[in-house]
Amino acid sequence: MKRMALAAAMAAVLLSGCGGGGGASGVAQSDMAMPERALKSQAPADADYSRESAGKTVTSGVKVTVQERQIIYVASVTVRAKDVTAAAESAKTIVTGAGGHLSKEESRAAEQQEASATLEFKVPPARYQEVLTAFGRDLGKRLSMTQGTQDVTMEVADVNSRLKSAQDALASLRTLLGKAKTIGQVLEVEREIQNREAELESLQARQKELAGQVGMATVTLRLVGPAAEVIPPDDEPPGFLGGLAAGWRALVDFLKVTVTVLGVVLPWLLIVAPVVLLFVLLVRRGRTTRPAPAPEPEETPAT
């Protein structure tokens, strides 16, 4: 009987934990029926009680809670600057002054005219538009800008609900663990506790990630030098022309790399080539001056 009672208790805990995602499935039927019984007990005994007055009685005690929207802001800006390095430092100053910070930076070392850099910033949503305006105004000529938003209000509410249900289920399982009498029961409850703890950690990580994305907007800034070629994604021709343009750029890049490698190897060829040529000449001269071996006498057959 004790084993059956423990199994029934674990089943109730699992059902309450799995119902966390729906937000209301973990509520018992008796609790759901309480408001209905309360309304019936509060209804007047008058026979002329109308449906309209009943509707007013139902909604009069309900307090509506307006949930704050959870929005993720993402933007990408491309700016042509005279000095990429100086523009990158100015961008960092702008973001720091707005309460943000630099999260990622990549730069391409080249001549100043063709230099480029990509910086990813985290900016408070309240200063988001201000930072975008400053990038296009203070760093150089803005070539392109894209913005996007994502409403994750429902996802945040769902994660919070599931996290609360997982915490309650884990607390109930730990209570059951103290009531277990046999080794089999202890192992069964501990195994379920481990599963719930893993689920809880996953939900906590997702909650933290969503909070970080909502709390700070992501702005990606791409800086290019005066002579750097930039083709915005929206302006790139599709189909055959797009493939032709991509192939031409690949060919130009290959020729640039080939010429660079040739420039690196050429000084070494000027030194190594004469040495190799001299060695080949000496080997050939040694072969020509060496006397030919004398022919061996022919043996006469015995009669």
C-alpha positions, 0 to 999 in steps of 0.5 A: 500500500505504501508503494502504491501511495508513493507512486500515486503521489509521484504521478500527481507531481508529474502531472502538475509539472507537465501542466506548467506550460499551459498555465492553468492545467496544474489547477485542481478541478475543485479549485476551478469549481470554486468561483462557480459555487461562489457566484451561485451562492451570491446570486439573489433569490429574486426570480427576475434575476436577468442574464445582464445582471449576472454578467455584471456580477461575474466581471465586477470583481475581476482585476485586469492586469496589463502585461508589459510587452517584451520586445527584442530590437535588432539593427544593422548599419553600414557606414563608409568612413574616411578612417575606419580605426578612428570611426570604430573608436568613435562608435565605442564612445557613442555606445558607452555614453548611451549606457551600452557596451561592445560585445564583439569586434572583427577587423580586416587589416588592409590599406586604409582606403580598403579597410573594414571592421564589424562591431556588435554592440548591446544598447539599452532600448531607450537609447536605441534610435539615438545610437543609430542616428549618431552612427549615420551622422557622426561616423561618415556616410551611411550606406544602409540600415536595417531594423527588426523587432520581435515580440516575445511576450508570450514566450517569456510568459510561457517560460516563466510559467513552466519555470514556476511549475518545475520548481513546485514539482521539484519541491514536491519530489524532494518532500516525497524523497523524505517519505520513501521507505525502500531503496527502490522508491528512493532511487525512483524519486532521485532519478525523477529529481535529476530529470526535473533539475535538468529541465529547471536549468534549461528553463533558467538558461532560456529565461536569462537569454530572453531577459538579456535580449529584451533588456539590451538591443543588438546593433551591428555596425559595419565600417568600410574605407573610402575605396572598399566595395560594398554591395547591399544584400537588397541591391545585389542582382538575382539569378544569372547576373548575381552569379556573374557578379559573384564569380567576377569578384571571386576571380578578382580576389583570386588574382589579388592573392596570386599576385601577392604570393608571387610578390612574396616568392620572387625575391627568394627566386632571385637568390635560389635560382642561380644556385640551382642553375650552378648546381645543375651545370656542375652535375652535367660537366662531371658526367661529360668529363668522366671516362667511359668504362672499357668494354669487357672481353668476349668469352670464346665458347669451348669446343 
